[in-house]
Amino acid sequence: MAYMAGNLARRFRSGRARSRKCPPSQTCVIEVVTSNFHEMVLDETKDVLLLYYTPWCGYCQALGPVLLTVARFFQNMSDVTIARINADENDLPWELYVTQYPSFLFFPAYRKDFSIRFPDSLARTAANIIGFMFEHGLKARKVVEDFCLSETVRNQMNELETSLRQVEEEKRLIEVKLREALRAKELWNHRRAVAFKSLKQTQDDLTKERELRVASEHLNKNLERQRQEVEEKVLKLVAGSKKVLIDLGAAEAKLNEKEKQLTRLSFASRRIVAENEELFEKLKKKETALQGEKKAVLELQKSLTALRRRTTQLEISNNILRTKLKNSS
């Protein structure tokens, strides 16, 4: 609200202005910042060609030789200024703002309100830019009228075009060499990475080999100790086996004696079995006789039971008769 009411002024960012002046013997492109924009660009007495660029714009950097060629062409004309401004570091009012980079704006003398943008349909060559300035600039056109485009000026422009082509060719060769150097660097980095990987693999293999050697030595020591322990046990077993053989001989003699006793017991058991068979036959016969007697006893028990039942019945009947006779008397 304060800004809209006119109570708050907008603050523009500005880069650092360069204090070093261009020597007369050299061709320079003036670096403009926000703080000296009005002084350098909006000077009514001069035609000013201003390049808007950014550091991250590759095409802007490629236009450096072109802009330097244009500056060399107008080097002896104090009323013509060739300048550039870093749009990333410097803020400008909206009427002086551009939307794409690189962009050329031409500010003619005595008509600063009618700044003209270099058309996109034209190639950005030194000849086209110089012709554009001749067409729209007051001071530049006056120079053309004064010299009437003499043969010297044409020769100078041709020399500038030739120099520009040479610069562009040298630039192209430098770019080719730079790409070759980058490829060589990538190849060297790749080979270095492969060599480093191989070296690391070799170091890992050597480490594993040392570990295996230490492990094998440790294993050999363990095997040697175990072999010695086994030999001691075998010697102990051999020493003990002699005693075992003596004990086995004595046990074998005892077994032979027991085998003889077992043979005698076998003959005795056979005789006892034969005698037991005879006793078994006799017992079977006695058992058969006992079973017959048992059956007879069972028959007698049945008869006795029946007789007891009959006696009981007769006693009951007798008691009944006695009771009747007693009652009748």
SVG drawing of the C-alpha trace seen along z (x, -y; Angstrom):
<svg xmlns="http://www.w3.org/2000/svg" viewBox="-61 -15 114 158">
<polyline fill="none" stroke="black" stroke-width="0.4" points="0.0,0.0 2.9,-2.4 4.5,-1.7 1.2,-2.3 0.7,-5.5 4.1,-6.7 5.6,-6.6 7.9,-3.7 10.6,-3.8 11.7,-0.7 15.3,0.3 17.2,1.7 20.1,4.1 23.3,2.9 26.6,4.6 30.0,3.1 31.0,0.4 34.5,0.9 36.7,-2.1 39.4,-1.1 39.1,-3.1 39.8,-1.6 43.2,-2.8 42.9,-4.5 45.1,-1.9 42.7,0.9 39.2,1.8 36.9,2.2 33.2,3.0 31.9,0.9 30.4,2.8 27.2,1.0 25.6,1.4 22.4,0.0 24.1,-2.8 25.7,-4.3 22.9,-3.2 21.6,-6.7 25.1,-8.2 26.3,-5.6 23.2,-4.6 20.8,-7.5 23.3,-10.1 21.4,-12.2 24.5,-13.0 25.5,-9.4 24.2,-6.4 24.4,-3.4 24.2,0.3 23.5,2.3 23.8,6.1 21.7,7.8 23.5,11.0 23.7,13.5 26.7,15.6 24.8,18.9 23.8,18.1 26.3,19.9 25.1,18.1 25.7,14.8 29.4,15.8 29.6,16.7 28.6,13.2 31.6,11.7 33.8,11.7 31.0,10.2 30.4,7.3 34.2,6.7 34.3,6.5 31.5,3.9 33.3,1.9 36.5,2.0 34.7,0.6 33.4,-2.4 36.6,-2.7 37.4,-6.2 33.9,-7.6 33.4,-9.1 29.6,-9.6 29.0,-5.9 29.1,-3.6 29.1,0.2 28.2,1.6 26.7,4.6 24.9,5.3 24.7,8.4 20.9,8.8 21.4,11.3 23.1,8.7 21.4,5.5 17.7,4.5 16.2,2.0 12.8,0.3 10.1,2.3 10.4,0.1 14.1,1.1 13.5,4.8 14.0,7.7 12.5,11.2 15.1,13.2 18.9,13.4 20.9,12.4 19.1,9.2 20.5,6.1 18.8,2.7 19.8,-0.4 19.4,-3.8 19.7,-6.5 21.0,-10.0 18.4,-12.6 15.7,-9.9 16.3,-7.7 12.5,-7.1 12.5,-5.3 14.9,-2.4 14.9,0.3 15.5,4.0 17.7,5.9 15.3,8.1 15.4,11.9 15.0,12.5 18.5,11.2 21.6,13.1 23.7,11.6 26.8,10.9 29.0,7.8 27.9,6.6 24.2,6.9 24.6,5.1 26.7,2.3 24.1,1.9 21.3,1.8 23.1,-1.0 23.6,-2.9 19.9,-2.6 18.6,-3.7 21.4,-5.8 21.8,-9.5 25.5,-9.7 26.3,-6.5 24.4,-7.7 26.2,-11.1 29.5,-9.2 28.2,-7.3 27.1,-10.5 30.5,-12.2 32.4,-9.3 29.8,-8.5 30.6,-4.9 34.0,-5.4 36.1,-2.5 38.2,-2.7 35.2,-2.1 34.1,0.8 37.5,2.3 37.6,1.8 34.2,3.6 35.5,6.4 38.6,6.7 36.5,6.8 34.3,9.5 37.4,11.5 38.8,11.0 35.5,12.1 35.4,15.2 39.0,16.0 38.0,15.5 35.0,17.7 37.1,20.4 39.7,20.2 36.9,20.4 35.5,23.5 39.0,25.1 39.4,24.3 36.0,25.9 37.0,29.0 40.2,29.2 38.4,28.7 35.9,31.5 38.8,33.7 40.6,32.8 37.4,33.5 37.1,36.9 40.7,37.6 40.1,36.6 37.0,38.9 39.0,41.7 41.9,41.1 39.4,40.9 37.9,44.2 41.3,45.9 42.3,44.5 39.1,45.8 39.7,49.2 43.3,49.2 42.2,48.2 39.6,50.9 42.1,53.5 44.6,52.3 41.9,52.5 41.0,56.0 44.7,57.0 45.0,55.6 41.9,57.5 43.3,60.7 46.6,60.2 44.7,59.6 42.7,62.7 45.8,64.7 47.5,63.5 44.4,64.5 44.3,67.9 48.1,68.4 47.6,67.5 44.5,69.8 46.4,72.6 49.3,72.3 47.0,72.3 45.2,75.3 48.5,77.1 49.5,76.5 46.1,77.8 46.5,80.9 50.0,81.5 48.9,81.3 45.9,83.6 48.2,86.0 50.5,86.1 47.6,86.6 46.3,89.5 49.8,91.1 49.9,90.9 46.4,92.5 47.5,95.2 50.6,96.0 48.4,96.1 46.0,98.4 48.8,100.7 50.2,100.9 46.7,101.6 45.9,104.1 48.6,106.5 46.9,106.7 43.6,107.1 45.0,110.0 46.2,111.7 42.8,111.2 41.1,112.5 43.2,115.7 42.2,116.3 38.6,115.5 38.7,117.9 40.0,120.7 37.2,120.0 34.7,120.0 36.0,123.4 35.7,124.8 32.2,123.4 31.3,124.8 32.3,128.3 30.2,127.8 27.3,126.6 27.7,129.7 27.4,131.9 24.4,129.9 22.8,130.3 23.1,134.1 21.7,134.0 18.8,131.8 18.0,134.2 17.8,137.1 15.7,135.0 13.4,134.0 12.9,137.7 12.1,138.5 9.8,135.5 8.0,136.7 7.2,140.1 6.0,138.2 3.9,136.0 2.2,139.0 1.5,140.4 0.1,137.1 -2.1,136.9 -3.5,140.3 -4.1,139.3 -5.7,136.1 -8.0,138.0 -9.0,140.3 -9.5,137.3 -11.7,135.6 -13.9,138.7 -14.1,138.8 -14.8,135.1 -17.7,135.6 -19.1,138.4 -18.7,136.1 -20.6,133.4 -23.4,135.8 -23.5,136.9 -23.6,133.2 -26.5,132.6 -28.4,135.6 -27.7,134.5 -28.9,131.0 -32.1,132.4 -32.6,134.7 -32.1,131.7 -34.7,129.8 -37.1,132.7 -36.5,133.1 -37.2,129.4 -40.4,129.7 -41.5,132.7 -40.7,130.9 -42.8,128.0 -45.7,130.3 -45.4,132.1 -45.5,128.9 -48.6,127.8 -50.3,131.2 -49.4,130.9 -50.8,127.4 -54.1,128.6 -54.4,131.6 -53.8,129.3 -56.4,126.9 -58.9,129.7 -58.6,131.2"/>
</svg>
